[in-house]
Amino acid sequence: MLLSVVLDVVGDFSSVAKLGAAIGAGLAAIGAGIGVGRIGGSAMEAIARQPESVGDIQTNMIVSAALIEGVALFAVVVCALVVFQ
C-alpha cells in the first residue's frame, strides 16, 4: 500500500533507487561492524576461559571476520552499482 503510493508520487525511480542504495550501503557497514565486534568479544571471552587455545581461537576469529567483511564489501559494491547505473 505505502510502496504504491510512493511510486505514484515519484515519477523518476532513479532518486528512489539512489536513496535505497545509500540506506543499503549504510546497513551493510553497520551490520559488518556489529558482526566483527561480536566476534571479537566472543573470542576474548573464549580466550579468557581457555588461554591454552589462543592460536585456534584467533585463527577462527580472523577467518570469520574476513568472511563478514567480504559479504559487506559485496553489499556495498551492489549498492554502488545501483547508484551509478
N, CA and C atoms as an extended XYZ file, in Angstrom:
255
Properties=species:S:1:pos:R:3:atomname:S:1:resname:S:1:resid:I:1 pbc="F F F"
N         0.817       -1.186        0.000 N   MET     1
C         0.000        0.000        0.000 CA  MET     1
C         0.870        1.264        0.000 C   MET     1
N         1.739        1.375        0.998 N   LEU     2
C         2.588        2.556        1.085 CA  LEU     2
C         3.552        2.633       -0.096 C   LEU     2
N         4.077        1.477       -0.515 N   LEU     3
C         5.003        1.476       -1.641 CA  LEU     3
C         4.325        1.960       -2.913 C   LEU     3
N         3.088        1.551       -3.143 N   SER     4
C         2.394        2.000       -4.353 CA  SER     4
C         2.127        3.507       -4.315 C   SER     4
N         1.856        4.040       -3.136 N   VAL     5
C         1.651        5.484       -3.013 CA  VAL     5
C         2.950        6.227       -3.314 C   VAL     5
N         4.057        5.735       -2.759 N   VAL     6
C         5.352        6.371       -3.003 CA  VAL     6
C         5.715        6.294       -4.479 C   VAL     6
N         5.476        5.150       -5.103 N   LEU     7
C         5.806        5.009       -6.520 CA  LEU     7
C         4.912        5.867       -7.405 C   LEU     7
N         3.674        6.120       -6.982 N   ASP     8
C         2.805        7.009       -7.749 CA  ASP     8
C         3.276        8.461       -7.654 C   ASP     8
N         3.746        8.853       -6.493 N   VAL     9
C         4.198       10.228       -6.298 CA  VAL     9
C         5.504       10.474       -7.049 C   VAL     9
N         6.405        9.512       -6.995 N   VAL    10
C         7.721        9.667       -7.613 CA  VAL    10
C         7.651        9.129       -9.032 C   VAL    10
N         7.801       10.015      -10.000 N   GLY    11
C         7.765        9.584      -11.388 CA  GLY    11
C         9.084        9.016      -11.851 C   GLY    11
N        10.176        9.570      -11.341 N   ASP    12
C        11.518        9.121      -11.723 CA  ASP    12
C        12.047        8.204      -10.638 C   ASP    12
N        12.360        6.971      -10.993 N   PHE    13
C        12.771        5.977       -9.998 CA  PHE    13
C        14.241        6.080       -9.621 C   PHE    13
N        15.014        6.916      -10.310 N   SER    14
C        16.445        6.967      -10.019 CA  SER    14
C        16.716        7.546       -8.633 C   SER    14
N        15.928        8.524       -8.217 N   SER    15
C        16.151        9.105       -6.888 CA  SER    15
C        15.795        8.108       -5.795 C   SER    15
N        14.748        7.336       -5.996 N   VAL    16
C        14.364        6.324       -5.016 CA  VAL    16
C        15.406        5.204       -4.975 C   VAL    16
N        15.939        4.853       -6.134 N   ALA    17
C        16.971        3.813       -6.184 CA  ALA    17
C        18.242        4.275       -5.485 C   ALA    17
N        18.594        5.536       -5.669 N   LYS    18
C        19.790        6.056       -5.005 CA  LYS    18
C        19.590        6.121       -3.494 C   LYS    18
N        18.411        6.492       -3.055 N   LEU    19
C        18.125        6.509       -1.624 CA  LEU    19
C        18.186        5.097       -1.047 C   LEU    19
N        17.617        4.145       -1.749 N   GLY    20
C        17.672        2.752       -1.296 CA  GLY    20
C        19.085        2.204       -1.271 C   GLY    20
N        19.870        2.586       -2.257 N   ALA    21
C        21.261        2.128       -2.292 CA  ALA    21
C        22.063        2.729       -1.152 C   ALA    21
N        21.819        3.993       -0.838 N   ALA    22
C        22.533        4.621        0.271 CA  ALA    22
C        22.153        3.978        1.595 C   ALA    22
N        20.886        3.710        1.782 N   ILE    23
C        20.442        3.035        3.007 CA  ILE    23
C        21.018        1.627        3.076 C   ILE    23
N        21.036        0.939        1.955 N   GLY    24
C        21.586       -0.419        1.920 CA  GLY    24
C        23.073       -0.454        2.233 C   GLY    24
N        23.823        0.489        1.701 N   ALA    25
C        25.261        0.542        1.978 CA  ALA    25
C        25.507        0.852        3.449 C   ALA    25
N        24.725        1.743        4.010 N   GLY    26
C        24.863        2.056        5.427 CA  GLY    26
C        24.535        0.874        6.307 C   GLY    26
N        23.474        0.163        5.982 N   LEU    27
C        23.107       -1.025        6.759 CA  LEU    27
C        24.153       -2.123        6.645 C   LEU    27
N        24.755       -2.258        5.472 N   ALA    28
C        25.805       -3.267        5.301 CA  ALA    28
C        27.019       -2.932        6.159 C   ALA    28
N        27.392       -1.661        6.205 N   ALA    29
C        28.536       -1.253        7.020 CA  ALA    29
C        28.245       -1.423        8.507 C   ALA    29
N        27.045       -1.043        8.926 N   ILE    30
C        26.670       -1.209       10.332 CA  ILE    30
C        26.624       -2.685       10.710 C   ILE    30
N        26.050       -3.496        9.835 N   GLY    31
C        25.972       -4.936       10.113 CA  GLY    31
C        27.339       -5.584       10.207 C   GLY    31
N        28.248       -5.182        9.340 N   ALA    32
C        29.610       -5.730        9.398 CA  ALA    32
C        30.304       -5.312       10.682 C   ALA    32
N        30.123       -4.064       11.080 N   GLY    33
C        30.733       -3.592       12.323 CA  GLY    33
C        30.214       -4.340       13.533 C   GLY    33
N        28.920       -4.559       13.572 N   ILE    34
C        28.331       -5.314       14.686 CA  ILE    34
C        28.830       -6.753       14.679 C   ILE    34
N        28.884       -7.354       13.502 N   GLY    35
C        29.341       -8.740       13.413 CA  GLY    35
C        30.780       -8.932       13.843 C   GLY    35
N        31.658       -8.068       13.389 N   VAL    36
C        33.067       -8.171       13.761 CA  VAL    36
C        33.242       -7.870       15.244 C   VAL    36
N        32.476       -6.936       15.763 N   GLY    37
C        32.537       -6.641       17.191 CA  GLY    37
C        32.101       -7.811       18.053 C   GLY    37
N        31.057       -8.482       17.623 N   ARG    38
C        30.600       -9.657       18.385 CA  ARG    38
C        31.605      -10.794       18.301 C   ARG    38
N        32.228      -10.947       17.153 N   ILE    39
C        33.259      -11.982       17.020 CA  ILE    39
C        34.423      -11.686       17.955 C   ILE    39
N        34.863      -10.430       17.977 N   GLY    40
C        35.973      -10.056       18.842 CA  GLY    40
C        35.648      -10.253       20.314 C   GLY    40
N        34.457       -9.856       20.716 N   GLY    41
C        34.053      -10.035       22.106 CA  GLY    41
C        33.960      -11.493       22.505 C   GLY    41
N        33.385      -12.292       21.630 N   SER    42
C        33.277      -13.722       21.918 CA  SER    42
C        34.644      -14.391       21.951 C   SER    42
N        35.536      -13.950       21.094 N   ALA    43
C        36.885      -14.523       21.092 CA  ALA    43
C        37.621      -14.178       22.380 C   ALA    43
N        37.453      -12.953       22.851 N   MET    44
C        38.113      -12.573       24.106 CA  MET    44
C        37.568      -13.381       25.286 C   MET    44
N        36.260      -13.633       25.289 N   GLU    45
C        35.677      -14.466       26.347 CA  GLU    45
C        36.211      -15.892       26.263 C   GLU    45
N        36.324      -16.407       25.051 N   ALA    46
C        36.823      -17.773       24.884 CA  ALA    46
C        38.286      -17.886       25.295 C   ALA    46
N        39.083      -16.870       24.969 N   ILE    47
C        40.495      -16.881       25.358 CA  ILE    47
C        40.630      -16.774       26.876 C   ILE    47
N        39.741      -15.993       27.498 N   ALA    48
C        39.789      -15.873       28.955 CA  ALA    48
C        39.440      -17.199       29.630 C   ALA    48
N        38.564      -17.955       29.015 N   ARG    49
C        38.175      -19.242       29.612 CA  ARG    49
C        39.201      -20.334       29.357 C   ARG    49
N        39.805      -20.326       28.161 N   GLN    50
C        40.784      -21.359       27.810 CA  GLN    50
C        42.003      -20.685       27.179 C   GLN    50
N        42.922      -20.209       27.994 N   PRO    51
C        44.085      -19.492       27.444 CA  PRO    51
C        45.011      -20.373       26.610 C   PRO    51
N        44.960      -21.678       26.796 N   GLU    52
C        45.865      -22.550       26.046 CA  GLU    52
C        45.466      -22.705       24.582 C   GLU    52
N        44.256      -22.308       24.223 N   SER    53
C        43.816      -22.455       22.826 CA  SER    53
C        43.734      -21.108       22.113 C   SER    53
N        44.653      -20.219       22.414 N   VAL    54
C        44.654      -18.883       21.808 CA  VAL    54
C        44.834      -18.958       20.294 C   VAL    54
N        45.741      -19.782       19.830 N   GLY    55
C        46.024      -19.866       18.389 CA  GLY    55
C        44.818      -20.303       17.575 C   GLY    55
N        44.128      -21.328       18.043 N   ASP    56
C        42.945      -21.812       17.318 CA  ASP    56
C        41.827      -20.770       17.311 C   ASP    56
N        41.634      -20.125       18.445 N   ILE    57
C        40.565      -19.128       18.538 CA  ILE    57
C        40.863      -17.935       17.631 C   ILE    57
N        42.115      -17.481       17.634 N   GLN    58
C        42.473      -16.339       16.788 CA  GLN    58
C        42.330      -16.670       15.307 C   GLN    58
N        42.720      -17.870       14.945 N   THR    59
C        42.596      -18.275       13.535 CA  THR    59
C        41.135      -18.284       13.105 C   THR    59
N        40.283      -18.889       13.921 N   ASN    60
C        38.857      -18.923       13.584 CA  ASN    60
C        38.247      -17.532       13.581 C   ASN    60
N        38.701      -16.683       14.489 N   MET    61
C        38.193      -15.315       14.549 CA  MET    61
C        38.564      -14.547       13.288 C   MET    61
N        39.789      -14.673       12.834 N   ILE    62
C        40.233      -13.939       11.640 CA  ILE    62
C        39.496      -14.427       10.394 C   ILE    62
N        39.296      -15.725       10.281 N   VAL    63
C        38.571      -16.269        9.127 CA  VAL    63
C        37.126      -15.777        9.126 C   VAL    63
N        36.481      -15.819       10.287 N   SER    64
C        35.092      -15.357       10.370 CA  SER    64
C        34.978      -13.867       10.075 C   SER    64
N        35.894      -13.066       10.598 N   ALA    65
C        35.862      -11.623       10.336 CA  ALA    65
C        36.093      -11.332        8.852 C   ALA    65
N        36.967      -12.090        8.219 N   ALA    66
C        37.218      -11.885        6.787 CA  ALA    66
C        35.979      -12.223        5.961 C   ALA    66
N        35.270      -13.278        6.335 N   LEU    67
C        34.043      -13.628        5.610 CA  LEU    67
C        32.975      -12.551        5.778 C   LEU    67
N        32.845      -12.019        6.980 N   ILE    68
C        31.871      -10.953        7.209 CA  ILE    68
C        32.230       -9.706        6.410 C   ILE    68
N        33.489       -9.341        6.413 N   GLU    69
C        33.921       -8.168        5.651 CA  GLU    69
C        33.728       -8.381        4.151 C   GLU    69
N        33.927       -9.607        3.685 N   GLY    70
C        33.699       -9.900        2.267 CA  GLY    70
C        32.251       -9.715        1.874 C   GLY    70
N        31.345      -10.186        2.704 N   VAL    71
C        29.913      -10.023        2.424 CA  VAL    71
C        29.533       -8.548        2.443 C   VAL    71
N        30.080       -7.805        3.397 N   ALA    72
C        29.787       -6.367        3.465 CA  ALA    72
C        30.333       -5.646        2.230 C   ALA    72
N        31.495       -6.040        1.772 N   LEU    73
C        32.060       -5.420        0.577 CA  LEU    73
C        31.181       -5.689       -0.645 C   LEU    73
N        30.703       -6.924       -0.786 N   PHE    74
C        29.803       -7.231       -1.903 CA  PHE    74
C        28.531       -6.394       -1.821 C   PHE    74
N        27.998       -6.217       -0.616 N   ALA    75
C        26.783       -5.413       -0.464 CA  ALA    75
C        27.019       -3.966       -0.858 C   ALA    75
N        28.146       -3.402       -0.448 N   VAL    76
C        28.456       -2.014       -0.795 CA  VAL    76
C        28.687       -1.871       -2.299 C   VAL    76
N        29.322       -2.852       -2.916 N   VAL    77
C        29.548       -2.803       -4.371 CA  VAL    77
C        28.220       -2.860       -5.118 C   VAL    77
N        27.307       -3.711       -4.686 N   VAL    78
C        25.990       -3.785       -5.330 CA  VAL    78
C        25.255       -2.463       -5.184 C   VAL    78
N        25.334       -1.865       -3.998 N   CYS    79
C        24.683       -0.556       -3.796 CA  CYS    79
C        25.327        0.509       -4.678 C   CYS    79
N        26.640        0.464       -4.827 N   ALA    80
C        27.319        1.425       -5.693 CA  ALA    80
C        26.909        1.220       -7.151 C   ALA    80
N        26.717       -0.008       -7.558 N   LEU    81
C        26.266       -0.260       -8.934 CA  LEU    81
C        24.877        0.290       -9.173 C   LEU    81
N        24.019        0.224       -8.177 N   VAL    82
C        22.685        0.789       -8.312 CA  VAL    82
C        22.758        2.300       -8.451 C   VAL    82
N        23.644        2.925       -7.683 N   VAL    83
C        23.747        4.381       -7.731 CA  VAL    83
C        24.266        4.850       -9.082 C   VAL    83
N        25.271        4.167       -9.628 N   PHE    84
C        25.919        4.637      -10.842 CA  PHE    84
C        25.324        4.072      -12.127 C   PHE    84
N        24.229        3.373      -12.039 N   GLN    85
C        23.613        2.859      -13.268 CA  GLN    85
C        22.434        3.657      -13.680 C   GLN    85
